Amino acid sequence: MKIDLKRQWKMCVVTGVAMALVAGMASTVPSAYAGGTIKVDDDKYISVGMGIRQSFNMVEDGSASGSQWSNSFAIDNARIYINGGIHKYVKFAFNTECFSCNNTVAAATGGSGTVGLLDAIGQFEFTETVNFWIGRTLVPTERGELNGPFYHAVFDGFRTPFNPADLSAGFGAGGAGKYGRDNGAVFFGKVHPGGTHLQYVASVFQGLRSSATAGPNQRDSLKYAGRLTWNLLNDESNPGYYTSGTYYGTAGDILALAVGGEYQNAGAGSLANKSAFGSFVGDVLFEKVLDNNNGKTNGVFTANAEYKRYWAQDLAAAGNADCFCVFSGTSVTAYALYLFPQEVGIGRFQPYGRYTFVNSVHTSALDEFEFGTNYVISGHNARISAFWRTGNLAPTGGPATLGANLGGRHQDSVHLALQLQY
C-alpha cells in the first residue's frame, strides 16, 4: 500500500493545531479579548471565545390571540469570537452571529436562524494616535452602538431608534449594513491634553446601496461617520474605538462626554422621493466608585445618557415600495444604576431605572419606563437581569420604529435574561 507522507504530515499538523486550541482555552488571555489564546510570541497569537444572550419574555397582549400575555424564550445572541495578531502592527478580528435566531416563521431554518459573518476586520494599530481598521465593522456614532449588546450596562441597551446600519438587514441593493456594521474603513486614535483623554474616530462606509431601478442612492454615494470622546477623569481602555456602558468600578471614576454623527447623500427615502440621511448624537457616561471611611468600596454608581437627532426622508417616501425609510426626529434615553458592594451568593445586585423618549417629526411622542436589577457574577462575562417595562414605545416597534402613522397603545412587559461570554 502506497503511503502518502505529505497527506499524513498535514493531518498531524491539523491534529496538533486542534489539540493546541483545546489546551489554549486554559491559557492567559490578552485583556482586549475574551476566550482562550494560542500564543506564538509577543506579536503572533490567536484567540477564540464565545458569547450567548438569552431571555424569557412576558408581553401584555403579546400572545397569538392578541388579548393575553405572551410567554416566550428567546436566543438573543450567539456569537463566536476569533481574534489574532500576525505582526507587531497588524491584527485581525473575525466574529460570527446567529442571525434571526428568534425568527419562528423561517421555514427554511425551522426558526433556528443562520450563523453568519458579523465582523471581518483588518486592524493596523501603529501607535496610540494613529490606527486603521478596514473591513466589516461597527459604524462609530453613539456609545449605545459601540457597546454592542454584550457591554451595555443593562441587558437590552437598544431602545432609541436604530441607525441605518442597524435598521437594515443586509449589504446588497436595498441594504445599509447589518447589526450596526458596514463595510468601510475607520481611522482612530487618542491624545491626552492637560491630563485628560481625547479619542477621535473618523470613518467612511458604503452605506445604503440601491439598484438601477429602486432606491434613492443611484450615484453610489458613501457614508461618513465620526465620533469624539473626552474623558475628564480616568481613561477608558477598550479594544479599538469600542466602548462600554459600565466598568463596574474597575476603571475608577469615569466622566466621558462624547458627540458623534453620520451623513450620506441620498441615504434615505426612495427613487421618487430621495433624501439625505444625517444624524447628531451626544452621550455621557458617569461612573463613581464610592468609598466609606475605611477606604473600602461602598458600591458603584453609574449613569448613562444619550441624545439623538435624525434627519431623514419626507413622509411621502413611505408610500413607495422601494423606500429605505429611516426614523426622523429626536430621542433621549437615560438610566442610573447602583452596584452594591456586598456579595450575595456568587454575585452582586445592581438595581437600576431607565427612561426613554422618542419624538418623531411625523407623529406623537412615545416613551417608556424600565425598572430592574442585574445580578453581576463576573462583570459583562456572567450576568443575570430581571426587568419590567411600561410605556407605548414597544408596540410601535421599539428601536425599529419609524415614528410614522403609529398609535400610542400602552403595553407592559416582564423579562428575565442571562448573558455569558468567555
Kinemage of the C-alpha trace (Angstrom):
@kinemage 1
@onewidth
@group {chain A} dominant
@subgroup {mainchain}
@vectorlist {calphas} color= white
{ca met a 1} P 0.000 0.000 0.000
{ca lys a 2} L 1.367 3.378 -1.004
{ca ile a 3} L 1.730 5.789 1.888
{ca asp a 4} L 1.062 9.473 1.182
{ca leu a 5} L 3.600 11.017 3.562
{ca lys a 6} L 2.636 14.569 2.607
{ca arg a 7} L -1.020 13.929 3.419
{ca gln a 8} L -0.156 12.241 6.734
{ca trp a 9} L 2.051 15.178 7.682
{ca lys a 10} L -0.808 17.607 7.004
{ca met a 11} L -3.143 15.504 9.144
{ca cys a 12} L -0.633 15.561 12.013
{ca val a 13} L -0.323 19.322 11.767
{ca val a 14} L -4.108 19.802 11.788
{ca thr a 15} L -4.466 17.439 14.757
{ca gly a 16} L -1.751 19.302 16.632
{ca val a 17} L -3.404 22.654 15.993
{ca ala a 18} L -6.758 21.313 17.201
{ca met a 19} L -5.182 19.961 20.394
{ca ala a 20} L -3.418 23.272 20.937
{ca leu a 21} L -6.715 25.119 20.583
{ca val a 22} L -8.288 22.985 23.293
{ca ala a 23} L -5.283 23.349 25.574
{ca gly a 24} L -5.086 27.058 24.828
{ca met a 25} L -8.529 27.658 26.289
{ca ala a 26} L -6.977 27.490 29.719
{ca ser a 27} L -4.101 29.839 28.980
{ca thr a 28} L -3.728 33.520 29.747
{ca val a 29} L -5.940 35.808 27.639
{ca pro a 30} L -4.946 39.248 26.333
{ca ser a 31} L -7.048 41.862 28.157
{ca ala a 32} L -8.613 43.110 24.927
{ca tyr a 33} L -10.220 39.803 24.020
{ca ala a 34} L -12.256 37.053 25.587
{ca gly a 35} L -11.502 33.371 25.214
{ca gly a 36} L -8.522 31.046 25.077
{ca thr a 37} L -5.295 32.044 23.359
{ca ile a 38} L -2.589 30.252 21.422
{ca lys a 39} L 0.488 32.447 21.638
{ca val a 40} L 3.499 32.017 19.353
{ca asp a 41} L 5.354 35.114 20.532
{ca asp a 42} L 4.533 38.661 21.652
{ca asp a 43} L 3.201 39.572 18.201
{ca lys a 44} L 1.671 36.334 16.914
{ca tyr a 45} L -1.341 34.752 18.603
{ca ile a 46} L -4.908 33.643 18.009
{ca ser a 47} L -7.761 33.956 20.497
{ca val a 48} L -11.068 32.067 20.424
{ca gly a 49} L -14.115 32.956 22.527
{ca met a 50} L -17.893 32.853 22.595
{ca gly a 51} L -20.879 34.772 23.871
{ca ile a 52} L -24.575 33.992 24.352
{ca arg a 53} L -27.523 36.099 25.464
{ca gln a 54} L -30.932 34.592 26.094
{ca ser a 55} L -34.154 35.717 27.726
{ca phe a 56} L -37.651 34.795 28.868
{ca asn a 57} L -40.222 37.435 27.946
{ca met a 58} L -43.819 38.056 29.006
{ca val a 59} L -45.566 40.772 26.988
{ca glu a 60} L -49.035 42.162 27.638
{ca asp a 61} L -51.430 41.290 24.779
{ca gly a 62} L -48.497 39.695 23.001
{ca ser a 63} L -49.999 36.225 22.567
{ca ala a 64} L -51.321 34.850 19.289
{ca ser a 65} L -54.854 35.824 20.319
{ca gly a 66} L -53.778 39.408 20.926
{ca ser a 67} L -55.567 39.523 24.257
{ca gln a 68} L -53.347 37.504 26.633
{ca trp a 69} L -49.784 37.838 27.883
{ca ser a 70} L -47.228 36.067 25.719
{ca asn a 71} L -44.656 33.658 27.157
{ca ser a 72} L -41.542 33.091 25.084
{ca phe a 73} L -37.931 32.022 25.445
{ca ala a 74} L -35.500 33.775 23.110
{ca ile a 75} L -31.936 33.316 21.905
{ca asp a 76} L -30.953 36.967 21.554
{ca asn a 77} L -27.330 36.437 20.523
{ca ala a 78} L -24.972 33.514 19.953
{ca arg a 79} L -21.510 34.605 18.857
{ca ile a 80} L -18.077 33.133 18.193
{ca tyr a 81} L -15.082 35.473 18.517
{ca ile a 82} L -11.793 34.872 16.721
{ca asn a 83} L -9.051 37.477 17.104
{ca gly a 84} L -5.369 37.320 16.343
{ca gly a 85} L -2.081 39.057 15.761
{ca ile a 86} L 0.261 38.358 12.844
{ca his a 87} L 2.691 41.278 13.204
{ca lys a 88} L 3.576 43.917 15.774
{ca tyr a 89} L 1.281 46.358 13.999
{ca val a 90} L -1.156 44.041 12.218
{ca lys a 91} L -4.087 42.180 13.794
{ca phe a 92} L -7.445 40.818 12.718
{ca ala a 93} L -10.929 40.080 14.052
{ca phe a 94} L -13.391 37.523 12.696
{ca asn a 95} L -16.676 37.177 14.578
{ca thr a 96} L -19.921 35.355 13.824
{ca glu a 97} L -23.522 35.774 14.931
{ca cys a 98} L -26.667 33.657 14.862
{ca phe a 99} L -28.884 35.848 12.693
{ca ser a 100} L -32.663 35.690 13.132
{ca cys a 101} L -32.367 33.139 15.925
{ca asn a 102} L -35.838 34.150 17.116
{ca asn a 103} L -37.464 34.077 13.684
{ca thr a 104} L -40.161 31.473 14.325
{ca val a 105} L -41.585 31.783 10.807
{ca ala a 106} L -38.350 30.988 8.961
{ca ala a 107} L -39.435 27.739 7.341
{ca ala a 108} L -36.076 27.143 5.689
{ca thr a 109} L -34.251 27.007 9.010
{ca gly a 110} L -37.057 25.858 11.271
{ca gly a 111} L -36.783 29.098 13.231
{ca ser a 112} L -33.200 28.299 14.226
{ca gly a 113} L -31.652 31.181 12.303
{ca thr a 114} L -28.347 31.033 10.461
{ca val a 115} L -24.782 31.543 11.656
{ca gly a 116} L -23.022 34.105 9.505
{ca leu a 117} L -20.345 36.761 9.308
{ca leu a 118} L -20.625 39.566 11.859
{ca asp a 119} L -17.173 41.218 11.766
{ca ala a 120} L -14.209 40.820 9.415
{ca ile a 121} L -11.615 43.450 10.272
{ca gly a 122} L -8.032 44.034 9.261
{ca gln a 123} L -6.501 46.032 12.112
{ca phe a 124} L -3.437 48.214 11.577
{ca glu a 125} L -2.533 49.588 15.014
{ca phe a 126} L 0.663 51.635 14.849
{ca thr a 127} L 0.618 53.990 17.838
{ca glu a 128} L -1.879 55.328 20.326
{ca thr a 129} L -2.567 58.232 17.964
{ca val a 130} L -2.703 56.532 14.538
{ca asn a 131} L -4.706 53.365 13.839
{ca phe a 132} L -6.789 51.973 10.975
{ca trp a 133} L -9.457 49.265 10.918
{ca ile a 134} L -10.613 48.105 7.479
{ca gly a 135} L -13.429 45.699 6.638
{ca arg a 136} L -16.829 44.983 8.162
{ca thr a 137} L -17.035 46.768 11.487
{ca leu a 138} L -19.232 48.955 13.686
{ca val a 139} L -20.175 52.418 12.434
{ca pro a 140} L -18.732 54.832 15.056
{ca thr a 141} L -21.511 57.130 16.245
{ca glu a 142} L -23.101 56.704 19.683
{ca arg a 143} L -21.912 54.771 22.732
{ca gly a 144} L -25.026 52.619 22.582
{ca glu a 145} L -23.940 51.125 19.251
{ca leu a 146} L -20.278 50.815 20.189
{ca asn a 147} L -21.138 48.977 23.413
{ca gly a 148} L -22.701 46.230 21.351
{ca pro a 149} L -25.251 44.011 23.093
{ca phe a 150} L -22.687 42.475 25.467
{ca tyr a 151} L -21.203 45.630 27.001
{ca his a 152} L -24.271 47.682 27.836
{ca ala a 153} L -24.956 48.370 31.485
{ca val a 154} L -28.416 46.805 31.034
{ca phe a 155} L -29.474 43.715 29.121
{ca asp a 156} L -31.389 45.464 26.337
{ca gly a 157} L -29.465 48.640 25.625
{ca phe a 158} L -31.109 49.380 22.274
{ca arg a 159} L -34.305 51.361 22.896
{ca thr a 160} L -33.829 54.512 20.814
{ca pro a 161} L -34.310 54.402 17.008
{ca phe a 162} L -31.760 52.397 15.059
{ca asn a 163} L -29.277 54.000 12.700
{ca pro a 164} L -29.364 52.754 9.067
{ca ala a 165} L -26.740 50.034 9.610
{ca asp a 166} L -28.839 48.568 12.436
{ca leu a 167} L -32.230 49.099 10.803
{ca ser a 168} L -31.095 47.387 7.605
{ca ala a 169} L -30.975 43.615 7.125
{ca gly a 170} L -28.144 43.294 4.622
{ca phe a 171} L -25.366 44.753 2.488
{ca gly a 172} L -26.619 44.431 -1.089
{ca ala a 173} L -29.050 46.588 -3.041
{ca gly a 174} L -31.635 47.967 -0.630
{ca gly a 175} L -29.389 47.378 2.387
{ca ala a 176} L -27.208 49.646 4.526
{ca gly a 177} L -25.448 47.119 6.739
{ca lys a 178} L -26.468 44.711 9.486
{ca tyr a 179} L -26.322 44.701 13.291
{ca gly a 180} L -24.748 48.178 13.249
{ca arg a 181} L -21.931 47.016 10.955
{ca asp a 182} L -20.988 48.207 7.491
{ca asn a 183} L -18.135 47.706 5.035
{ca gly a 184} L -15.591 50.505 5.189
{ca ala a 185} L -12.514 51.992 6.833
{ca val a 186} L -12.048 53.612 10.252
{ca phe a 187} L -9.254 55.880 11.479
{ca phe a 188} L -8.923 56.426 15.231
{ca gly a 189} L -6.516 57.486 17.936
{ca lys a 190} L -6.151 59.151 21.303
{ca val a 191} L -4.297 62.114 22.814
{ca his a 192} L -4.086 63.359 26.413
{ca pro a 193} L -4.431 67.160 26.608
{ca gly a 194} L -3.954 68.588 30.104
{ca gly a 195} L -4.102 65.190 31.760
{ca thr a 196} L -7.474 64.359 30.149
{ca his a 197} L -8.076 61.779 27.424
{ca leu a 198} L -9.467 62.631 23.970
{ca gln a 199} L -10.353 59.879 21.500
{ca tyr a 200} L -11.154 60.716 17.871
{ca val a 201} L -12.731 58.464 15.249
{ca ala a 202} L -13.362 59.195 11.557
{ca ser a 203} L -14.695 56.719 9.019
{ca val a 204} L -16.116 56.100 5.580
{ca phe a 205} L -18.556 53.286 4.706
{ca gln a 206} L -20.551 52.150 1.714
{ca gly a 207} L -23.847 52.943 3.480
{ca leu a 208} L -27.146 52.415 1.686
{ca arg a 209} L -26.881 50.609 -1.654
{ca ser a 210} L -29.539 50.855 -4.373
{ca ser a 211} L -30.284 49.033 -7.616
{ca ala a 212} L -30.689 50.670 -11.020
{ca thr a 213} L -34.472 50.532 -10.710
{ca ala a 214} L -35.105 51.045 -6.994
{ca gly a 215} L -33.786 53.031 -4.058
{ca pro a 216} L -32.503 56.583 -3.625
{ca asn a 217} L -28.725 56.112 -3.884
{ca gln a 218} L -28.341 55.972 -7.654
{ca arg a 219} L -24.870 57.569 -7.627
{ca asp a 220} L -23.311 55.202 -5.057
{ca ser a 221} L -22.582 57.982 -2.582
{ca leu a 222} L -20.644 56.906 0.501
{ca lys a 223} L -21.487 57.340 4.168
{ca tyr a 224} L -19.261 59.307 6.544
{ca ala a 225} L -19.306 58.877 10.315
{ca gly a 226} L -17.255 60.109 13.238
{ca arg a 227} L -17.067 60.499 16.987
{ca leu a 228} L -15.156 62.458 19.655
{ca thr a 229} L -14.960 61.246 23.262
{ca trp a 230} L -13.434 63.365 26.023
{ca asn a 231} L -12.653 61.567 29.285
{ca leu a 232} L -12.143 64.154 32.021
{ca leu a 233} L -11.240 61.723 34.817
{ca asn a 234} L -9.801 58.231 34.301
{ca asp a 235} L -9.286 56.885 30.808
{ca glu a 236} L -11.366 54.089 29.284
{ca ser a 237} L -9.465 51.076 27.990
{ca asn a 238} L -11.281 49.129 25.262
{ca pro a 239} L -10.316 47.369 22.025
{ca gly a 240} L -10.031 49.918 19.212
{ca tyr a 241} L -12.760 52.548 19.306
{ca tyr a 242} L -15.277 50.323 21.114
{ca thr a 243} L -16.976 51.451 24.336
{ca ser a 244} L -18.684 50.061 27.426
{ca gly a 245} L -21.747 51.162 29.379
{ca thr a 246} L -20.137 50.390 32.730
{ca tyr a 247} L -16.865 49.124 34.157
{ca tyr a 248} L -18.357 48.025 37.490
{ca gly a 249} L -15.857 50.307 39.214
{ca thr a 250} L -12.765 48.560 37.833
{ca ala a 251} L -11.708 51.656 35.845
{ca gly a 252} L -12.149 54.028 38.781
{ca asp a 253} L -14.052 57.280 38.331
{ca ile a 254} L -15.200 57.960 34.752
{ca leu a 255} L -16.707 61.073 33.180
{ca ala a 256} L -16.896 60.702 29.392
{ca leu a 257} L -18.522 63.342 27.179
{ca ala a 258} L -18.996 62.472 23.512
{ca val a 259} L -20.509 63.695 20.254
{ca gly a 260} L -20.883 61.794 17.013
{ca gly a 261} L -22.841 61.533 13.822
{ca glu a 262} L -23.091 60.266 10.284
{ca tyr a 263} L -24.112 61.565 6.862
{ca gln a 264} L -24.935 60.042 3.491
{ca asn a 265} L -26.289 61.876 0.481
{ca ala a 266} L -29.345 60.008 -0.858
{ca gly a 267} L -29.088 57.727 2.164
{ca ala a 268} L -32.836 57.505 2.815
{ca gly a 269} L -36.169 57.558 1.019
{ca ser a 270} L -36.986 56.109 -2.390
{ca leu a 271} L -36.146 56.548 -6.050
{ca ala a 272} L -39.018 59.011 -6.454
{ca asn a 273} L -38.558 60.717 -3.072
{ca lys a 274} L -34.874 60.562 -2.196
{ca ser a 275} L -33.336 62.278 0.812
{ca ala a 276} L -30.006 62.666 2.532
{ca phe a 277} L -29.641 61.000 5.907
{ca gly a 278} L -27.871 62.771 8.736
{ca ser a 279} L -27.580 62.279 12.468
{ca phe a 280} L -26.171 64.009 15.518
{ca val a 281} L -25.564 62.140 18.767
{ca gly a 282} L -24.434 63.287 22.190
{ca asp a 283} L -23.840 60.894 25.085
{ca val a 284} L -22.460 60.909 28.620
{ca leu a 285} L -21.091 58.165 30.863
{ca phe a 286} L -20.506 58.905 34.541
{ca glu a 287} L -19.234 56.263 36.946
{ca lys a 288} L -18.261 56.890 40.563
{ca val a 289} L -16.649 54.427 42.942
{ca leu a 290} L -17.997 55.258 46.383
{ca asp a 291} L -15.720 54.718 49.386
{ca asn a 292} L -16.532 54.582 53.069
{ca asn a 293} L -14.361 55.956 55.865
{ca asn a 294} L -12.273 52.789 55.971
{ca gly a 295} L -11.268 53.161 52.334
{ca lys a 296} L -13.253 50.103 51.323
{ca thr a 297} L -15.582 50.077 48.343
{ca asn a 298} L -19.085 51.140 49.292
{ca gly a 299} L -20.629 50.466 45.911
{ca val a 300} L -20.504 51.892 42.395
{ca phe a 301} L -22.878 54.471 40.916
{ca thr a 302} L -23.240 54.548 37.113
{ca ala a 303} L -25.260 56.854 34.857
{ca asn a 304} L -25.650 56.817 31.073
{ca ala a 305} L -27.494 59.389 28.950
{ca glu a 306} L -27.882 59.736 25.196
{ca tyr a 307} L -29.479 62.280 22.850
{ca lys a 308} L -30.109 61.606 19.144
{ca arg a 309} L -31.337 63.797 16.303
{ca tyr a 310} L -32.015 62.099 12.967
{ca trp a 311} L -32.821 63.840 9.672
{ca ala a 312} L -34.300 61.568 7.006
{ca gln a 313} L -36.933 61.299 4.268
{ca asp a 314} L -40.239 63.123 3.932
{ca leu a 315} L -43.305 61.124 4.866
{ca ala a 316} L -44.251 60.928 1.155
{ca ala a 317} L -41.498 58.353 0.589
{ca ala a 318} L -43.197 55.920 2.970
{ca gly a 319} L -45.784 55.224 0.290
{ca asn a 320} L -43.162 53.964 -2.154
{ca ala a 321} L -42.394 50.245 -2.242
{ca asp a 322} L -38.649 50.877 -2.580
{ca cys a 323} L -38.416 53.244 0.398
{ca phe a 324} L -35.499 52.797 2.754
{ca cys a 325} L -37.399 54.623 5.463
{ca val a 326} L -35.447 55.825 8.498
{ca phe a 327} L -36.695 57.469 11.682
{ca ser a 328} L -36.700 61.276 11.543
{ca gly a 329} L -36.857 63.180 14.829
{ca thr a 330} L -35.303 63.192 18.289
{ca ser a 331} L -34.852 60.654 21.057
{ca val a 332} L -33.434 60.593 24.568
{ca thr a 333} L -32.598 57.723 26.891
{ca ala a 334} L -31.057 57.842 30.358
{ca tyr a 335} L -30.522 55.329 33.124
{ca ala a 336} L -28.865 55.105 36.511
{ca leu a 337} L -27.539 52.037 38.330
{ca tyr a 338} L -26.080 51.274 41.741
{ca leu a 339} L -23.850 48.229 42.267
{ca phe a 340} L -23.975 47.034 45.868
{ca pro a 341} L -20.594 46.106 47.375
{ca gln a 342} L -21.844 43.042 49.243
{ca glu a 343} L -21.786 39.696 47.509
{ca val a 344} L -24.974 37.670 47.805
{ca gly a 345} L -24.208 34.119 46.816
{ca ile a 346} L -21.832 34.307 43.855
{ca gly a 347} L -22.679 37.818 42.658
{ca arg a 348} L -23.725 41.378 43.471
{ca phe a 349} L -27.045 43.095 42.845
{ca gln a 350} L -27.247 46.211 40.682
{ca pro a 351} L -30.730 47.794 40.640
{ca tyr a 352} L -31.489 50.429 38.016
{ca gly a 353} L -34.094 52.679 36.459
{ca arg a 354} L -34.363 53.905 32.868
{ca tyr a 355} L -36.438 56.344 30.831
{ca thr a 356} L -36.649 56.558 27.022
{ca phe a 357} L -38.397 59.276 24.986
{ca val a 358} L -38.856 59.147 21.197
{ca asn a 359} L -40.371 62.065 19.281
{ca ser a 360} L -40.883 61.655 15.526
{ca val a 361} L -41.472 64.666 13.291
{ca his a 362} L -44.370 62.714 11.766
{ca thr a 363} L -46.447 61.657 14.765
{ca ser a 364} L -46.945 61.962 18.525
{ca ala a 365} L -44.199 61.219 21.041
{ca leu a 366} L -43.565 57.794 22.548
{ca asp a 367} L -41.957 56.931 25.871
{ca glu a 368} L -41.072 54.032 28.134
{ca phe a 369} L -40.016 53.401 31.730
{ca glu a 370} L -37.862 50.429 32.707
{ca phe a 371} L -37.028 49.210 36.208
{ca gly a 372} L -34.950 46.180 37.042
{ca thr a 373} L -31.864 44.695 38.591
{ca asn a 374} L -28.741 42.975 37.345
{ca tyr a 375} L -27.124 40.152 39.279
{ca val a 376} L -23.465 40.641 38.371
{ca ile a 377} L -21.391 37.467 38.723
{ca ser a 378} L -18.348 38.319 36.599
{ca gly a 379} L -18.798 41.747 35.042
{ca his a 380} L -20.018 41.577 31.447
{ca asn a 381} L -18.982 37.915 31.222
{ca ala a 382} L -21.658 36.497 33.519
{ca arg a 383} L -24.781 38.458 34.412
{ca ile a 384} L -28.452 37.759 35.095
{ca ser a 385} L -31.033 40.511 34.597
{ca ala a 386} L -34.683 40.911 35.571
{ca phe a 387} L -36.687 43.952 34.487
{ca trp a 388} L -40.160 45.409 33.872
{ca arg a 389} L -41.122 47.842 31.139
{ca thr a 390} L -44.153 50.053 30.760
{ca gly a 391} L -44.976 52.547 28.027
{ca asn a 392} L -46.129 52.946 24.436
{ca leu a 393} L -42.764 52.542 22.681
{ca ala a 394} L -42.646 48.745 22.344
{ca pro a 395} L -45.977 48.317 20.450
{ca thr a 396} L -44.674 50.641 17.715
{ca gly a 397} L -41.547 48.599 17.096
{ca gly a 398} L -39.181 49.804 19.826
{ca pro a 399} L -35.819 50.822 18.331
{ca ala a 400} L -37.027 49.783 14.858
{ca thr a 401} L -39.812 52.384 14.938
{ca leu a 402} L -40.035 54.883 12.100
{ca gly a 403} L -42.447 57.077 14.049
{ca ala a 404} L -44.822 57.365 11.085
{ca asn a 405} L -48.576 56.855 11.466
{ca leu a 406} L -48.183 54.864 14.667
{ca gly a 407} L -50.625 54.635 17.533
{ca gly a 408} L -49.827 55.084 21.186
{ca arg a 409} L -51.116 51.859 22.768
{ca his a 410} L -49.716 51.252 26.246
{ca gln a 411} L -48.025 47.936 26.988
{ca asp a 412} L -46.335 46.287 29.977
{ca ser a 413} L -43.731 43.542 29.772
{ca val a 414} L -41.600 41.454 32.145
{ca his a 415} L -38.216 39.974 31.236
{ca leu a 416} L -35.658 37.588 32.743
{ca ala a 417} L -32.323 37.381 30.918
{ca leu a 418} L -28.928 35.676 31.016
{ca gln a 419} L -25.631 36.789 29.485
{ca leu a 420} L -22.485 34.640 29.329
{ca gln a 421} L -19.243 35.064 27.404
{ca tyr a 422} L -15.695 33.803 27.503
